Amino acid sequence: MNDESLYNAFGHWEDLSSTKEQRVAYEERSKELMDQEAAEREYELREQALELRKKEAEKRGEKKAKEATARRLLAMGMNVETVAKGSDLDVKRVIEIQQEMQ
């Protein structure tokens, strides 16, 4: 901040502080602005949390779909490696699914 803007800010502050009514009005407006900023920030945080929950739900859905595909392929008698490639799951998870099916 340069000297001139600092000087102007102090001058403005002195003008606002000159009467009790002006000081109260300034404090009320300042509180309004802080409340508005807090509300906007809370909205942003809620939007971020919602987006995160959506992404997590999509991942769970994709995982369930892959596992369902693996179950169908295993039920058709395909070997574990082929099922892993076809379902885009790792071999370990396909083996776990196979054991669950028995």
N, C-alpha and C positions, 0 to 999 in steps of 0.2 A: 504494500500500500504506500502510495507516495504522500508527501507532506500535505499537499493541497487537499487530497481526498480525506486525509485524517483530520485536517483542520475543518473541512466542511462537515464531517461526521460529528465532531465535537460541537460545532455550532448548531447543528440540527438537534443534537441531544439537549443542549442548553435551552433551545427554544421549546422543546417538548416538556422539559422538566420545570418550566417556569411557573406553571400553575398545577394545582393538585388535580384538577379535572383533566388536563392534558396528560399528566403523568399516568393517571388511571386509564385513560383512553389508550395510551401507548402500551401499557402493560396488558390490557385486554386484547389488543390487536396482536401483540407478540404471542400471547397464549393461544389465540386462534390459529396463528400460523404454525406454531409448534404442534398443536392438536391435528391440524390438517396434514402436516408432514408425517406425524406418527400414524395417522389413518392410512395414508398412501403407502407407507412402508409395510404396515400390517397387511394391506391388500396384496402387495407384491410377494410377501412371504407366503401368504395363503395360496396364491397362484402357483408359486414354485412348489409348494407341498403337493398341490393337486396334480401338477404335471409329473412329479416324481411318482405319486401313487398310480397314475395312468401308465407310466412306463413299466413299473413293477408288475402291474396287472397284465400288460401285454406280454412280458417275459414269462409269467406263469402260464398264460394261455398257450404260448408257443411251446413251452416245455411239455404241457399236457398233450398237445397235439402230436408232438414228436413221440411221446411215450405211447400214445394210442396207436400211432402208425407202427411202432415197434411191436406192440402186442399183436396187431393183425398179421404182420409179417411172420412173427414167431409162430402164430397159430397156423399159418399156411405151411409151416415146416422149413422155413428158410434158416440157414446157419447164422450164427451170431455175427460174424464179420460182415456178411451181406446186409443183415438187418441194421447194423451200426451205420453202414454207408447209406443205406436207403432212408433211414430215419434221422440222420445227422446227429446221432447220439454217440457217446464213446462206448467202447466195447464193455467196459466195466458196468455201466448203467444198463446196457442191454442184458448182460448176464444177471443183474439184480432183478430185472423185470421178468426174465425167464424163470428165475427161482420163485418169484411171487406167483407166477402162473401155475406152478406145479402143486 
